[in-house]
């Protein structure tokens, strides 16, 4: 009994010039684009001017970070935003309602 092994064919590879580069001379570097960068919290100001509070929101099931300016008692930013928290609260309420059935 003989086994038939199909012959292995080798593919020939060729390098061809790309159509977009045909006839174009690259005499200068391509233009560079720079993105605007927002300053990080460390660059925004000294840490002594702001206070970070982390609390757990039980209804949303998430930790909430709030940065407050010490001098003016103004909230600088909150993560997650109130819209995200309200969505999380609604989802958690739905899951609690499903589990009580």
Secondary structure, 3 states (H helix, E strand, C coil): CCCCCCCCCCCCCCCCCCHHHCCCCCCCCCCCCCCCCCCCHHHHCCHHHEEEEEEEECCCCEEEEEEEECCCCCEEEEECCHHHHHHHHHHHHHHHHHHCC
